[in-house]
Amino acid sequence: MRDASGNQFKRRVVRFFLWYGVWLVFAGWSFANAVVGIPAAVLTTWASVILIPATPQSFSLLRVARYAVVFLWQTAVAGVDVAWRVFHPKMPLRPGIVRLVPQIPAGTRRSLFCALASLQPGSLACGVDEEGHLLFHCLDATDEGEGALIRAQADFLKMSSESRS
């Protein structure tokens, strides 16, 4: 039991420093902001423990770093692709809705994936259909656009260690 409470304490300390860092990024660094940020981070940590309970999972900074590199690369490639489509004389846009079979269980991780996928140029999460498929509005709603979302989901699964092979 001691080990579980020790892990909870460590997770809460990590949350506190993450929230404190977010505070300093948005408020700006000054002595007054640093002092006011401490109780703000304590309250935010307390609220996050209640609203976002910890779940048993393996977390790897290396997997997150790999995902960040892949995500930034995909964002750059998608941005160039969108610019090319928009400025091409024939404007080869093929907008539409792409249905993606979710491999990520419903909840926080799926919401995070949808938010990250929406940050990629040319795709925007827009809901779930009656069959439970994730819906994305894409500038390229062909097999190529669907394939990009499938790869993005697979990359996210590798990072979040939720793969169910």
C-alpha positions as MATLAB code, in Angstrom:
seq = 'MRDASGNQFKRRVVRFFLWYGVWLVFAGWSFANAVVGIPAAVLTTWASVILIPATPQSFSLLRVARYAVVFLWQTAVAGVDVAWRVFHPKMPLRPGIVRLVPQIPAGTRRSLFCALASLQPGSLACGVDEEGHLLFHCLDATDEGEGALIRAQADFLKMSSESRS';
ca = [
       0.000    0.000    0.000;
       2.885    2.337    0.756;
       4.170    2.002   -2.800;
       0.803    3.040   -4.275;
       0.563    6.128   -2.052;
       4.190    6.996   -2.873;
       3.396    6.808   -6.578;
       0.307    8.974   -6.075;
       2.406   11.570   -4.292;
       4.988   11.574   -7.094;
       2.255   11.955   -9.734;
       0.769   14.876   -7.824;
       4.156   16.555   -7.500;
       4.705   16.133  -11.256;
       1.235   17.592  -11.932;
       1.985   20.521   -9.630;
       5.192   21.385  -11.496;
       3.493   20.968  -14.878;
       0.672   23.324  -13.855;
       3.156   25.739  -12.277;
       5.131   25.738  -15.527;
       1.962   26.414  -17.520;
       1.189   29.293  -15.156;
       4.627   30.834  -15.661;
       4.437   30.442  -19.435;
       1.095   32.263  -19.631;
       1.614   34.796  -16.828;
       5.210   35.586  -17.673;
       8.227   35.358  -15.430;
       8.325   37.861  -12.581;
       8.642   37.496   -8.854;
       4.981   38.419   -8.306;
       3.761   35.905  -10.911;
       5.996   33.198   -9.440;
       4.580   33.774   -5.952;
       0.948   33.938   -7.092;
       1.529   30.890   -9.301;
       2.218   28.603   -6.342;
      -1.325   28.673   -4.868;
      -2.751   28.707   -8.399;
      -0.796   25.548   -9.243;
      -1.846   23.915   -5.952;
      -5.537   24.591   -6.698;
      -5.172   23.472  -10.294;
      -3.370   20.298   -9.214;
      -6.122   19.549   -6.694;
      -8.820   20.099   -9.354;
      -6.945   17.993  -11.909;
      -6.582   15.094   -9.456;
     -10.367   15.123   -9.015;
     -11.321   15.759  -12.648;
      -8.559   13.763  -14.366;
      -7.809   10.766  -12.154;
      -4.540    8.958  -12.704;
      -4.785    5.731  -14.635;
      -2.252    2.925  -14.567;
      -0.121    3.349  -17.644;
       3.425    3.246  -18.783;
       4.752    6.658  -19.668;
       7.912    7.107  -21.634;
       9.482   10.449  -22.418;
      11.271    8.762  -25.293;
       7.937    7.693  -26.878;
       6.559   11.211  -26.389;
       9.689   12.731  -27.963;
       9.451   10.348  -30.934;
       5.790   11.217  -31.370;
       6.610   14.942  -31.207;
       9.143   14.551  -34.023;
       6.697   12.514  -36.137;
       3.885   14.984  -35.385;
       5.993   18.021  -36.350;
       7.155   16.286  -39.547;
       3.586   15.336  -40.498;
       2.439   18.884  -39.757;
       5.128   20.355  -42.019;
       4.351   17.895  -44.843;
       0.598   18.526  -44.490;
       1.148   22.295  -44.479;
       3.141   22.142  -47.707;
       0.492   19.851  -49.228;
      -2.344   22.216  -48.269;
      -0.447   25.244  -49.620;
       0.259   23.411  -52.873;
      -3.408   22.446  -53.253;
      -4.636   25.950  -52.516;
      -2.217   27.717  -54.857;
      -2.290   25.150  -57.648;
      -4.139   26.571  -60.680;
      -6.564   23.664  -60.836;
      -6.973   23.616  -57.036;
      -6.977   19.844  -56.550;
      -8.989   20.008  -53.338;
     -11.154   16.999  -52.614;
     -12.862   18.030  -49.378;
     -15.166   15.723  -47.529;
     -15.757   13.659  -44.430;
     -13.429   10.773  -43.600;
     -14.708    8.068  -41.234;
     -11.998    6.579  -39.049;
     -12.479    3.386  -37.056;
     -11.185    4.343  -33.606;
      -8.444    2.155  -32.166;
      -8.197    4.379  -29.080;
     -10.690    3.721  -26.277;
     -13.234    6.486  -25.665;
     -12.055    9.009  -23.128;
      -9.245   11.465  -22.589;
      -6.731    9.813  -24.932;
      -9.204    9.695  -27.812;
     -10.070   13.352  -27.247;
      -6.367   14.216  -27.205;
      -5.825   12.322  -30.462;
      -8.722   14.190  -32.121;
      -7.319   17.512  -30.917;
      -3.827   16.687  -32.190;
      -5.171   15.418  -35.520;
      -7.094   18.690  -35.886;
      -3.834   20.617  -35.499;
      -2.557   18.990  -38.677;
      -3.292   21.176  -41.700;
      -6.113   19.808  -43.828;
      -7.977   17.813  -41.172;
     -10.488   18.741  -38.508;
     -12.230   16.383  -36.088;
     -15.953   17.018  -36.360;
     -17.703   14.305  -34.386;
     -18.656   10.661  -34.124;
     -21.246    8.887  -36.244;
     -23.928    6.511  -34.982;
     -21.604    3.531  -35.523;
     -18.874    5.054  -33.358;
     -16.531    6.059  -36.196;
     -14.568    9.257  -35.713;
     -15.474   11.874  -38.308;
     -12.873   14.224  -39.755;
     -13.387   16.949  -42.328;
     -10.401   16.691  -44.664;
      -9.257   18.712  -47.637;
      -8.315   15.359  -49.194;
     -11.133   12.918  -48.453;
      -9.680   10.227  -50.703;
      -7.893    7.052  -49.617;
      -4.727    9.144  -49.241;
      -6.383   11.409  -46.644;
      -7.827    8.431  -44.794;
      -4.429    6.737  -44.823;
      -2.830    9.803  -43.257;
      -5.349    9.681  -40.402;
      -4.815    5.939  -39.942;
      -1.038    6.504  -39.730;
      -1.545    9.408  -37.302;
      -3.687    7.188  -35.074;
      -1.082    4.394  -35.190;
       1.684    6.854  -34.269;
      -0.420    8.162  -31.383;
      -1.046    4.605  -30.170;
       2.684    3.857  -30.188;
       3.334    6.996  -28.157;
       0.573    6.409  -25.629;
       1.274    2.655  -25.298;
      -2.384    1.858  -25.891;
      -1.768   -0.431  -28.867;
      -3.848   -3.597  -28.730;
      -1.957   -5.749  -31.224;
];
